[in-house]
Amino acid sequence: MRDRVQKCSISNFKKNPYFLENSKPIAASEFIERRNRLARALNASGADAFVLEPGYSFQYYANISQTDWEPWEPEERPFLMVVKPVLNRTAGIIEAETAFLSPAFEAGRVRMLGIPSTEDLRIIEWEEQVNPYDTLKTNLFSEKDHIKIMVDEEMRDFIVRGLDASGFETQGLNVEVDMVRQVKSPAEIENLRAVNTGTVEAIRAMRPCLKPGLTEREVITILDNTLLSIGFDLFFNIVLFDSNAALPHGGFETGGKVLEYDTMVLIDVGAHYLGYSSDICRSFFINPPKSTSDEGLHAEKLRVWSIVLEAQSEAGKMFKPGNTAASVDIAARDVIDRAGYEGKFTHRLGHGIGIKAHESPYLNNGNHQAILHSGMTFTNEPGIYLEGRFGVRHEDIYLVKADGEAEVLSGSRAISAYEP
């Protein structure tokens, strides 16, 4: 049976991949402009440089992920990107001066990475018998005695301690620097739209093919293969039936529950495409049976499904410039509380999303400090969880616009429990 369902799902999904039409790899010039915007934020913050190692931020600014650099594991030899704000006296603007601290024996490989740049990469090589941080200071900051550098949030502690020991003053990210990545460009928005809409369409393509008797684990495999069929990379996939979905991400023993006509299915799934992440959740029934075994329970599932959708709708109205992150969460939480399910929405409403599925700002009811700006993208994912019974969550991606209502980047929202 699973093979028939698999073929049905992939066939449905590949009929109209309209969501890929406007997506394309980020241009080299955009990575350079990102570093220039970072430099201006650093200058405004009074920082002499920003230091980062391979990871999501490195990928954002240089198009190199951690696995591009080290397919095995993060190792102890620091390879760092350093972005300094410098004044272009001809143009009268602050621009980025970018250098890379590399183990000497890896310098050739650094040049082969294809990091976007307008000139030859500046590589500061360090020999393994010397202190890399002293080498960085001598070669890049010899003109200053007191050097204030901002370190990326993903930087490992031993590197930060090494910088401190060599006389750098290290500090964490501030709002201005964080905003560089939080506000998305038109190209980023199109890639987020492609991967998130495509992920929703994969669920929609699969749902009418599903049959009673399939397990959660089998549905995961079917959806994974469906996503792979269009060229998406797998990221995560959580499939939960009824009581297993009463914990938002399931428990430790999931995968074996069997699908029935009355089952409330919750799927929380993410994929990657052109470096950008999807994070989507849908709750639904398979095609309706002639009758249901428990009319009262079925009616409650439908009622909860509608309450969660209303909560998502009210939160969606709050994605406007100037609003706080807390105000968006509170809007959804109020709907659920008034409906009689206070305390059953057990997590924050959402988070920023981009090359990383979970990015700042975070939408929780205590985050009154974070202010929404045009170009920010968020998940909107309220839920109700009834322990031992079932759970419902709807998740879509919202783009904050300068004027008017936020735009949904995950295609169309769910319509009903039979049209998710």
C-alpha positions in Angstrom: 0.0 0.0 0.0 2.8 2.4 0.9 4.2 2.2 -2.6 0.9 3.1 -4.2 0.5 6.0 -1.8 4.0 7.2 -2.6 3.5 7.2 -6.3 0.2 9.0 -5.9 1.8 11.7 -3.7 4.8 12.4 -6.0 2.5 12.4 -9.1 0.2 15.0 -7.5 3.1 17.1 -6.3 4.9 17.3 -9.6 1.9 18.3 -11.7 2.4 22.0 -11.1 5.6 23.2 -9.4 4.5 26.8 -9.9 6.1 27.8 -6.6 9.6 27.5 -8.1 9.1 30.0 -10.9 10.6 33.1 -9.2 13.3 31.6 -7.0 17.0 31.7 -7.9 20.3 31.5 -6.1 21.4 34.7 -4.3 23.7 36.8 -6.5 27.3 37.3 -5.6 26.7 41.1 -5.4 24.1 40.6 -2.7 26.6 38.9 -0.4 28.9 41.9 -0.9 26.1 44.3 -0.1 25.2 42.4 3.0 28.7 42.9 4.3 28.5 46.6 3.5 25.3 46.9 5.4 26.9 45.0 8.3 29.8 47.4 8.2 27.5 50.4 8.5 25.7 48.8 11.4 29.1 48.1 13.1 30.2 51.7 12.5 26.9 53.0 14.1 27.5 50.7 17.0 31.0 51.8 17.7 32.5 48.3 16.9 35.8 47.9 15.1 34.9 44.6 13.5 32.5 41.6 13.4 34.1 38.2 13.8 32.4 34.9 12.8 33.2 31.3 12.0 31.5 28.9 9.6 27.8 28.6 10.4 24.6 30.2 9.4 25.9 33.8 9.7 29.0 32.9 7.7 26.6 31.4 5.1 24.6 34.6 5.1 27.6 36.9 4.6 29.9 34.7 2.5 27.8 31.9 1.0 29.8 29.2 2.8 28.1 26.9 5.4 29.8 25.0 8.2 29.6 21.7 6.2 31.0 23.5 3.1 34.1 24.2 5.1 34.2 21.1 7.3 32.1 18.2 6.2 33.3 16.1 9.1 32.7 18.3 12.2 33.7 21.7 13.6 37.3 21.4 14.6 39.7 23.2 17.0 41.6 25.2 14.4 39.9 28.6 14.0 38.9 29.7 10.5 37.4 33.2 11.0 35.8 35.9 8.8 36.5 39.4 10.0 34.5 42.3 8.7 35.8 45.8 9.4 33.9 49.1 8.7 36.1 51.5 6.6 35.4 54.8 5.1 35.4 54.9 1.3 36.7 58.5 1.0 35.8 58.8 -2.7 32.2 57.7 -2.2 31.9 59.2 1.3 30.3 56.0 2.6 31.2 53.2 5.0 32.0 49.9 3.3 33.2 46.5 4.5 36.8 45.4 4.5 36.8 41.6 4.8 39.6 39.4 5.8 39.9 35.7 6.7 42.0 34.1 9.4 43.0 30.7 8.2 45.4 27.9 9.2 48.3 28.4 6.8 48.0 24.9 5.3 44.3 25.6 4.5 44.8 28.9 2.7 44.7 27.4 -0.7 41.4 25.7 0.1 40.0 29.0 1.3 40.7 30.6 -2.0 38.9 27.7 -3.8 35.7 28.2 -1.8 34.4 30.8 -4.2 33.5 33.4 -1.5 31.9 36.4 -3.2 34.3 39.3 -3.3 35.2 42.3 -5.6 38.9 41.5 -5.3 41.3 38.8 -4.2 40.5 37.5 -0.8 42.7 38.8 2.0 43.8 35.8 3.9 45.8 36.1 7.2 47.6 32.8 7.6 48.6 31.4 11.0 51.0 28.6 11.6 50.0 26.0 14.1 52.8 26.7 16.5 51.7 30.3 17.1 48.7 32.0 18.6 46.1 32.6 15.9 44.5 35.5 17.7 47.8 37.3 18.2 48.4 36.8 14.5 45.0 38.4 13.7 45.7 41.4 16.0 49.1 42.0 14.6 48.1 41.8 10.9 44.7 43.5 10.9 44.6 45.8 13.9 48.2 47.0 14.4 47.0 50.7 14.2 44.9 50.4 17.4 45.6 49.6 21.0 42.0 49.0 22.1 40.0 46.9 19.7 36.3 46.3 20.2 34.9 43.4 18.2 31.4 42.0 18.0 31.2 38.2 17.9 28.6 36.1 16.2 26.0 34.3 18.4 27.2 31.0 17.0 30.9 31.6 17.9 32.3 28.8 20.1 33.4 29.8 23.6 37.0 28.8 23.3 37.4 31.2 20.3 35.9 34.1 22.3 38.1 33.4 25.2 41.1 33.2 22.9 40.3 36.6 21.5 39.8 38.1 25.0 43.2 36.7 26.1 44.9 38.4 23.1 43.6 41.8 24.2 40.4 42.1 22.1 37.3 43.5 23.8 34.5 41.1 22.7 30.8 41.9 22.8 27.7 40.1 21.6 25.3 41.1 18.9 23.2 44.3 19.2 19.9 45.2 17.6 21.5 47.2 14.7 23.7 44.3 13.6 20.9 41.7 14.2 18.6 43.7 11.9 20.9 43.3 8.9 19.9 39.6 8.7 16.4 40.0 10.1 15.2 42.2 7.2 15.0 40.2 4.0 15.8 41.2 0.5 13.4 40.6 -2.4 15.5 37.6 -3.5 15.4 36.1 -0.1 11.7 36.6 0.1 11.2 34.7 -3.2 13.3 31.8 -2.0 11.4 31.7 1.3 8.1 31.8 -0.7 9.3 28.9 -2.9 10.4 26.5 -0.2 7.5 27.2 2.2 4.8 27.2 -0.5 6.3 24.0 -1.9 6.4 22.3 1.5 2.7 23.1 2.0 1.9 21.9 -1.5 3.7 18.6 -0.8 1.4 18.0 2.2 -1.6 18.8 0.1 -0.4 16.5 -2.7 0.0 13.7 -0.2 -3.1 14.0 1.9 -5.7 12.6 -0.6 -3.5 9.6 -1.2 -3.3 8.6 2.5 -5.2 5.5 3.6 -6.1 4.0 6.9 -3.4 1.5 8.2 -0.4 3.7 7.4 1.9 4.4 10.4 3.4 7.8 11.4 6.8 6.5 10.3 5.5 5.5 6.8 3.9 8.9 6.3 7.2 10.5 7.2 8.9 8.5 4.5 6.2 9.3 1.9 6.4 13.0 2.6 10.2 13.0 2.6 10.3 11.3 -0.8 7.7 13.7 -2.1 9.8 16.7 -1.1 12.9 15.1 -2.6 11.2 14.6 -5.9 11.1 18.3 -6.7 14.7 19.0 -5.6 14.2 20.1 -2.0 16.7 19.0 0.7 15.3 17.3 3.7 15.5 19.1 7.1 13.0 17.7 9.6 9.7 15.9 9.5 7.4 15.3 12.5 4.3 13.3 11.9 2.0 12.7 14.9 -1.4 11.1 15.1 -4.0 12.0 17.7 -2.6 11.6 21.3 1.0 11.7 20.1 0.3 15.3 18.9 -0.8 16.4 22.4 2.9 17.2 22.9 3.8 19.8 20.2 6.9 17.8 19.0 5.8 14.4 20.1 7.3 12.2 22.8 10.1 9.7 22.6 8.0 6.8 21.4 6.3 8.0 18.2 6.3 6.6 14.7 4.2 3.4 15.2 0.7 4.9 15.7 -1.7 3.7 12.9 -3.8 6.1 10.8 -7.6 5.8 10.9 -10.4 7.8 9.4 -11.0 9.7 12.7 -7.3 10.4 13.3 -6.3 14.1 13.6 -3.0 14.2 11.8 -0.4 16.8 12.7 2.6 17.3 10.4 5.4 19.8 11.3 7.9 19.7 8.5 10.8 21.8 7.1 13.0 21.5 4.0 15.8 23.5 2.4 16.0 25.0 -1.0 18.7 27.4 -2.4 19.9 27.8 1.2 16.5 28.9 2.7 14.3 27.0 5.2 10.7 26.1 5.3 8.9 25.5 8.6 5.3 24.5 8.1 2.6 22.8 10.1 -0.8 21.4 9.0 -3.4 19.5 11.0 -6.0 17.5 9.1 -8.2 14.4 8.6 -7.8 12.1 5.6 -10.7 12.0 3.2 -13.9 11.7 5.2 -15.5 8.3 6.0 -19.1 7.4 5.7 -19.4 7.7 9.4 -17.2 8.4 12.4 -16.8 6.1 15.4 -17.1 8.9 18.0 -19.2 11.9 16.8 -18.5 13.9 20.0 -14.8 13.6 19.7 -14.8 14.3 16.0 -16.9 17.5 16.6 -14.4 18.7 19.3 -11.5 18.1 17.0 -13.2 20.3 14.3 -14.0 23.0 16.9 -10.4 23.1 18.2 -9.2 23.2 14.6 -11.3 26.3 13.9 -10.2 28.0 17.1 -6.6 27.6 16.2 -7.2 29.0 12.7 -9.0 32.0 14.2 -6.0 32.5 16.6 -3.6 32.4 13.6 -5.8 34.9 11.8 -5.9 37.4 14.7 -2.1 37.1 15.1 -1.7 37.7 11.4 -3.3 41.1 11.7 -0.6 42.2 14.1 2.3 41.7 11.7 2.8 45.4 11.1 5.8 47.7 11.5 6.1 49.2 14.9 4.2 46.5 16.7 6.1 44.4 19.3 6.9 40.7 19.1 4.8 40.2 22.2 1.7 41.8 20.7 1.5 39.2 18.0 1.7 36.3 20.4 -0.8 37.9 22.7 -3.4 38.3 19.9 -3.4 34.6 19.2 -3.3 33.6 22.9 -6.3 35.7 23.7 -8.4 33.9 21.1 -7.5 30.5 22.6 -8.0 31.6 26.2 -11.4 33.1 25.4 -12.5 29.9 23.7 -11.9 28.0 27.0 -8.5 26.5 26.3 -6.4 28.7 28.5 -3.1 27.0 29.3 -3.4 24.6 26.3 -1.3 26.8 24.0 2.0 25.8 25.5 4.7 27.4 23.4 5.5 30.8 21.9 3.6 31.9 18.7 6.6 31.9 16.4 10.0 33.1 15.3 11.9 34.7 12.5 12.9 32.5 9.6 15.4 32.7 6.8 18.5 30.6 6.0 18.0 29.3 9.5 14.5 27.9 10.4 14.6 29.6 13.9 16.0 33.1 13.8 15.4 36.2 15.9 13.1 38.0 16.7 11.1 35.5 18.7 7.3 35.9 19.1 6.6 35.3 22.8 4.3 37.3 25.1 7.2 38.7 27.1 9.2 40.0 24.2 8.1 43.7 24.3 11.6 44.9 23.3 11.7 43.5 19.8 10.0 45.8 17.3 8.7 44.6 13.9 10.0 46.1 10.7 9.0 45.9 7.1 10.9 43.0 5.4 10.9 40.7 8.5 9.6 37.2 8.1 8.0 35.1 10.8 6.3 31.8 11.5 2.8 32.1 12.9 2.0 28.8 14.6 -0.6 28.7 17.4 -1.8 25.4 18.7 -4.0 23.7 21.3 -2.8 20.5 22.9 -5.0 18.2 24.9 -2.8 15.7 26.7 -3.7 12.1 26.0 -6.2 13.0 23.3 -5.0 15.1 20.4 -3.3 18.3 19.3 -3.8 20.9 16.5 -1.4 23.5 15.2 -1.4 25.6 12.0 1.8 27.2 10.8 2.4 29.6 8.0 5.1 32.2 7.1 4.2 35.9 7.2 6.1 38.8 5.7 5.8 42.2 7.4 5.0 44.9 4.8 5.5 48.6 4.9 1.8 49.2 4.3 -1.3 47.1 4.8 -1.7 43.5 5.9 1.2 41.1 6.1 1.8 38.7 3.2 1.6 35.0 3.6 4.7 33.4 2.0 3.5 29.8 2.3 0.8 30.0 -0.4 -2.8 29.9 0.8 -3.7 29.1 4.4 -5.7 26.1 5.5 -9.4 26.2 4.7 -10.7 23.3 6.6 -9.6 20.1 8.4 -10.2 18.4 5.0 -8.5 21.2 3.0 -5.3 22.0 4.9 
